[in-house]
């Protein structure tokens, strides 16, 4: 089996880690016809990207956001990264439903 490499924006939160390595997966098992006896090592590595790339993504999220609950978290992330968001741009690019 060749290495499987997956790139995602979803980080390794507790739910995902438990799905991979929680108590349930500490012993070999067989369920619904799937036999699990081989062990796997999963390595999570943050992909470092230029600040400009992150800025563009945040600005795109800001412009396309149509949920006021996301305003504060997006602003906080922008503040963390030193990215300035223009208030009047919020929601201007959201897709019409």
Backbone bond lengths (Angstrom), bond angles and torsions (degrees), N, CA, C in turn:
res aa  C-N    CA-C-N  psi(-1)  N-CA   C-N-CA  omega(-1)  CA-C   N-CA-C  phi
1 X - - - 1.443 - - 1.526 108.93 -
2 X 1.314 116.37 126.80 1.463 120.88 177.66 1.519 110.25 -74.33
3 X 1.331 116.66 156.44 1.467 118.28 176.79 1.531 110.66 -59.49
4 X 1.309 115.96 143.32 1.453 122.24 176.03 1.517 107.20 -104.17
5 X 1.309 116.60 122.66 1.463 121.74 179.70 1.518 107.87 -117.03
6 X 1.319 116.58 127.17 1.452 122.13 -179.81 1.518 107.80 -126.65
7 X 1.333 116.45 130.06 1.463 120.53 173.34 1.511 107.39 -108.92
8 X 1.328 116.38 134.22 1.454 121.32 -175.58 1.519 110.07 -149.19
9 X 1.322 115.53 163.21 1.455 120.29 173.77 1.527 110.39 -93.69
10 X 1.311 117.56 -6.96 1.452 120.64 179.55 1.520 109.45 -86.85
11 X 1.310 115.66 120.64 1.459 120.75 -178.63 1.516 112.38 -79.86
12 X 1.319 116.60 173.19 1.461 121.59 -177.13 1.528 111.83 -80.36
13 X 1.338 117.39 74.21 1.462 119.67 178.69 1.529 110.02 -76.09
14 X 1.310 116.70 172.82 1.465 121.22 -175.69 1.521 112.74 -59.67
15 X 1.327 117.54 -37.03 1.464 120.58 -179.64 1.532 110.42 -61.40
16 X 1.320 116.31 -48.43 1.470 120.22 -178.47 1.524 110.49 -64.66
17 X 1.322 116.98 -44.02 1.460 119.67 -179.66 1.523 110.93 -62.57
18 X 1.333 116.93 -38.88 1.455 119.89 177.87 1.524 111.08 -66.16
19 X 1.333 117.07 -35.71 1.459 120.57 177.98 1.528 111.13 -63.80
20 X 1.320 116.62 -31.26 1.463 120.39 -179.07 1.521 113.45 -90.55
21 X 1.327 117.35 -39.21 1.460 118.99 -169.09 1.519 113.96 -134.59
22 X 1.327 117.98 16.36 1.455 120.28 179.85 1.517 111.97 -65.54
23 X 1.324 115.72 175.61 1.473 121.63 -178.70 1.521 113.17 -50.43
24 X 1.324 115.28 -37.59 1.469 120.43 -177.38 1.529 112.20 -58.47
25 X 1.320 117.44 -26.92 1.463 120.82 -173.13 1.526 113.33 -104.45
26 X 1.322 116.93 20.32 1.462 120.31 -178.59 1.531 113.39 -86.48
27 X 1.313 116.67 -9.63 1.465 121.49 179.92 1.529 109.04 -131.20
28 X 1.334 117.41 151.50 1.456 120.17 174.54 1.530 109.37 -59.76
29 X 1.345 116.33 151.23 1.458 118.41 178.29 1.520 110.82 -154.03
30 X 1.328 114.17 172.16 1.450 122.02 175.77 1.522 106.14 -139.04
31 X 1.349 116.28 125.30 1.455 120.68 -178.68 1.520 108.57 -150.56
32 X 1.330 116.61 133.30 1.466 122.13 -179.42 1.525 112.58 51.31
33 X 1.306 115.86 37.76 1.456 120.27 176.79 1.520 114.69 81.53
34 X 1.331 117.84 1.59 1.467 120.99 179.04 1.524 108.13 -101.30
35 X 1.331 115.59 120.04 1.465 121.76 -179.97 1.526 107.52 -100.37
36 X 1.316 115.80 123.53 1.470 120.89 -179.70 1.526 109.01 -115.49
37 X 1.324 115.78 102.38 1.462 120.30 177.20 1.527 111.52 -125.29
38 X 1.347 117.58 -18.83 1.462 120.38 177.62 1.532 109.55 -83.87
39 X 1.321 115.79 147.17 1.468 120.82 178.17 1.520 109.34 -99.90
40 X 1.326 115.87 153.27 1.468 122.35 -179.66 1.522 109.24 -131.31
41 X 1.297 114.86 150.44 1.461 121.75 173.33 1.522 106.34 -115.47
42 X 1.308 116.92 125.21 1.455 122.28 178.56 1.521 107.44 -113.56
43 X 1.312 116.19 126.23 1.459 121.62 178.92 1.518 108.82 -113.83
44 X 1.318 116.46 129.67 1.458 121.28 178.47 1.517 107.45 -107.33
45 X 1.323 115.60 126.94 1.461 121.12 -177.96 1.520 108.61 -132.46
46 X 1.315 116.17 125.96 1.457 120.34 177.34 1.531 108.35 -71.27
47 X 1.319 116.20 133.93 1.458 121.16 178.88 1.529 107.67 -89.70
48 X 1.312 116.71 114.50 1.460 120.84 178.91 1.523 108.90 -76.80
49 X 1.325 115.50 129.27 1.460 121.04 -179.01 1.521 109.33 -131.11
50 X 1.329 117.03 156.75 1.460 119.91 179.86 1.533 111.25 -61.56
51 X 1.313 115.17 148.26 1.460 121.52 179.46 1.530 111.17 -56.45
52 X 1.313 117.73 -33.76 1.470 121.67 -179.66 1.531 111.32 -61.55
53 X 1.318 116.65 -38.26 1.468 121.46 179.56 1.528 109.33 -65.86
54 X 1.334 116.44 -45.22 1.460 120.96 179.07 1.526 110.73 -64.83
55 X 1.320 116.39 -39.88 1.464 120.96 178.23 1.527 110.57 -60.19
56 X 1.319 116.65 -46.41 1.468 120.69 179.47 1.528 111.32 -60.96
57 X 1.331 116.94 -42.33 1.464 120.28 179.99 1.528 111.23 -64.32
58 X 1.335 115.60 -44.43 1.463 119.11 179.53 1.524 111.43 -63.44
59 X 1.327 116.40 -42.55 1.460 119.59 179.77 1.529 110.72 -64.77
60 X 1.319 117.16 -37.10 1.468 120.92 177.43 1.533 109.92 -65.13
61 X 1.338 116.62 -45.79 1.465 120.05 176.91 1.531 110.48 -58.05
62 X 1.315 116.24 -44.28 1.465 122.47 -179.06 1.537 110.94 -60.59
63 X 1.326 115.97 -45.84 1.470 119.98 -178.66 1.525 112.34 -69.53
64 X 1.335 117.05 -33.11 1.461 120.32 -176.05 1.524 113.74 -93.94
65 X 1.318 117.13 -3.77 1.461 121.52 -177.06 1.521 110.81 -67.86
66 X 1.338 115.77 131.18 1.466 119.26 176.86 1.525 110.85 -124.59
67 X 1.315 116.33 19.04 1.455 121.05 -178.82 1.524 108.84 -127.04
68 X 1.323 116.27 113.93 1.465 119.60 -176.83 1.530 112.75 -61.81
69 X 1.323 118.36 -19.87 1.462 121.27 177.52 1.535 111.69 -67.48
70 X 1.319 116.91 -20.14 1.469 120.55 -177.82 1.522 112.75 -90.24
71 X 1.314 117.37 -11.76 1.469 120.33 -176.47 1.528 112.65 -57.48
72 X 1.320 116.53 -52.63 1.471 120.04 -176.63 1.530 111.66 -65.04
73 X 1.346 119.39 -46.71 1.469 117.64 178.71 1.534 113.36 -60.90
74 X 1.331 117.41 -38.38 1.468 119.35 178.48 1.525 109.70 -66.28
75 X 1.324 116.59 -42.37 1.473 120.10 177.30 1.528 111.32 -60.51
76 X 1.326 117.08 -42.79 1.472 120.35 -179.72 1.526 110.99 -62.88
77 X 1.333 116.65 -42.50 1.466 119.72 179.08 1.520 110.07 -64.48
78 X 1.342 116.67 -40.79 1.465 120.90 178.33 1.534 110.16 -61.98
79 X 1.319 116.15 -41.23 1.464 120.31 178.60 1.527 110.62 -63.09
80 X 1.340 116.42 -44.15 1.471 121.55 177.08 1.520 111.41 -54.47
81 X 1.332 115.67 -41.53 1.462 121.15 -175.02 1.527 112.79 -92.37
82 X 1.331 116.85 0.45 1.457 119.75 -179.84 1.517 113.28 70.28
83 X 1.326 116.56 32.85 1.460 121.91 -178.97 1.522 108.26 -104.96
84 X 1.330 116.14 132.43 1.452 120.36 178.96 1.522 109.88 -95.43
85 X 1.328 116.05 127.50 1.456 121.82 177.78 1.523 108.81 -106.00
86 X 1.313 116.54 140.72 1.457 121.47 179.38 1.529 108.14 -90.68
87 X 1.328 115.87 118.75 1.461 120.48 -175.02 1.528 112.31 -55.07
88 X 1.324 117.73 -42.47 1.468 121.59 -177.03 1.530 113.38 -67.57
89 X 1.324 117.61 -12.99 1.469 121.18 179.49 1.527 112.11 -85.10
90 X 1.341 117.44 -14.05 1.462 120.25 -176.11 1.532 110.62 -58.50
91 X 1.325 115.24 123.66 1.457 121.89 175.26 1.518 115.80 77.74
92 X 1.328 118.73 -1.50 1.471 120.41 -176.68 1.524 112.73 -65.80
93 X 1.315 118.78 -26.07 1.459 121.47 -176.72 1.509 114.03 -105.47
94 X 1.327 117.51 11.11 1.468 118.30 -177.59 1.517 110.88 -66.42
95 X 1.312 113.84 148.07 1.465 120.48 -178.04 1.531 108.68 -76.24
96 X 1.308 115.07 137.27 1.470 120.98 177.23 1.523 108.88 -74.77
97 X 1.314 116.58 140.22 1.461 120.82 -178.72 1.488 110.32 -102.85
